[in-house]
Amino acid sequence: MTSDLTAQEQTHVRTALRFLRARCGTWAAVGKALRLSESGIANINAGQRGVGPVIAFRVARLAKVSIDDLLSGRFPAPGTCPHCGHRAEVKS
């Protein structure tokens, strides 16, 4: 399946999805918030289904970030674990 998003942009959306799963607790909760089935969200996460613009906009809305921040990889913040959401403290 082809997508209007680049491979890198799709990777950033998938990273955000894993972060949101850590924040929401389950894939079912994320899927419900994005109006997707649990299997649909799992297929997107596994790379078996492409990430399109509609999904990207829904993810950005759920995360309360701009679509630019999502697609460029600025969300979640660099250094944040996409699996658990932990972010190492930045030493100044």
N, C-alpha and C positions, 0 to 999 in steps of 0.2 A: 504494500500500500504506500502510495506517495503522500507526502505532506507538504504544505506550504512553508513549514518551518524547517530550518537547517537541522542537521544531525546534532550540532552543538546546542541549539536552542531546545530541541527535544530532550537532550540529556539534562539541561538545566530544569526543565519542567518536571522530569522524573525525579530529580534530586529534591525539588520542592515537595513533590508528592510524598516521598519517603519521610521528609521532615514533618509534613502535616499529619502523616500517619502516626508518627511518634507523639505529636501534640494532641491528636484526637483519640488515640488509643487503639483503633482498629481500622482495617481497610473498609469494613462495612460502614463505619461512621463517615469516613472520607468520601466513599462512593455515594452515600445518601446526600451529603452536602453538595456534591458535584452533579447530582442527578444521574449517576451511573450505577450499574450493577456491580456487585462485589467482584464478579468474574471479569467484567469489563475493566475495572480499575487494576485488577491483578494482571491482565493482559497488557495494559499500557505500561505498568511498572516493569514487567518482564521483557518488554521490547517486542512482544508479539503483535502489538498493535501500535500504529504510529500516533503521535501526538499532533493533533490539528489545532488551528487557531481557536476554535470554540472551547476546547478543553483548556488551552492555555489561559484564555480569558476567565474561565470559571475558577481555575486554580489561583490566579492573581486576585480575583474578587474574594475568594475564601481566605487567602492569606493577608488580605488588606494591604497589598503592595501594588505598585504600578506594573503594567505589562512589560515595560522596559526593564525594570529591576528583575523581574522574573526571567525574561528571555536572555538577559545579559549575564545571569548567574549571581547577581548581587543579593538575591534572596534564595535560601537563607544566607546570612552573612558569612563571608569567607572564614573558614576555621570551624564552622558548625558541623557537627556530625550529622549526616543526612539520615542516619538510622535511628539515633536516640535523641538528637536535638541538643546534645551537650556542646558547649562552646568553651574552649580554653580561655582563661582570662588573658587579656592583652596587657603585657607589661609595658609601662611607659618609661 
